[in-house]
Amino acid sequence: MNTDLHFFLSRLAGVIALTLVPVVLTAFISMPLNLNHHPGEAATASGRGLLHMT
């Protein structure tokens, strides 16, 4: 593989990874807070009813 192409692809992969990490962390940290439970757990019966997430 051409060294310039290898350098470009490695830098591109690094930029994509560094861009997606905060997005994924924010999604997985904020979802249980918005749902009031973890996604794998059964929803508890609460008097609040269904809430819109926006």
C-alpha positions as CSV (number, residue, x, y, z in Angstrom):
1,M,0.0,0.0,0.0
2,N,1.2,3.5,-0.8
3,T,2.6,5.2,2.3
4,D,0.6,8.4,1.7
5,L,-2.6,6.4,1.3
6,H,-1.8,4.4,4.5
7,F,-1.2,7.7,6.4
8,F,-4.4,9.2,5.1
9,L,-6.5,6.2,6.0
10,S,-5.0,5.9,9.5
11,R,-5.7,9.6,10.1
12,L,-9.2,9.3,8.7
13,A,-10.0,6.3,11.0
14,G,-8.7,8.2,14.0
15,V,-10.8,11.2,13.2
16,I,-13.9,9.0,12.7
17,A,-13.2,7.2,16.0
18,L,-12.7,10.4,18.0
19,T,-15.9,11.8,16.5
20,L,-18.0,8.8,17.3
21,V,-16.8,8.2,20.9
22,P,-18.4,11.2,22.5
23,V,-21.7,10.6,20.5
24,V,-21.9,7.0,21.7
25,L,-21.0,7.8,25.3
26,T,-23.6,10.6,25.4
27,A,-26.3,8.3,24.0
28,F,-25.5,5.4,26.4
29,I,-25.3,7.7,29.4
30,S,-28.4,9.7,28.7
31,M,-30.8,7.0,27.6
32,P,-31.2,5.4,31.1
33,L,-31.8,8.9,32.5
34,N,-34.5,9.7,29.9
35,L,-36.2,6.2,30.2
36,N,-35.9,6.1,34.0
37,H,-34.4,2.6,33.7
38,H,-31.7,0.8,31.8
39,P,-32.8,-0.4,28.3
40,G,-32.4,-4.1,29.3
41,E,-34.6,-3.8,32.4
42,A,-38.3,-4.1,32.5
43,A,-40.1,-0.8,32.9
44,T,-41.4,-0.2,36.4
45,A,-45.0,0.9,36.9
46,S,-44.8,4.6,37.8
47,G,-47.6,7.1,38.1
48,R,-45.9,9.5,35.6
49,G,-47.0,7.7,32.5
50,L,-45.2,7.8,29.2
51,L,-42.9,10.8,28.6
52,H,-41.8,12.2,25.3
53,M,-38.0,12.3,25.1
54,T,-37.6,15.6,23.3
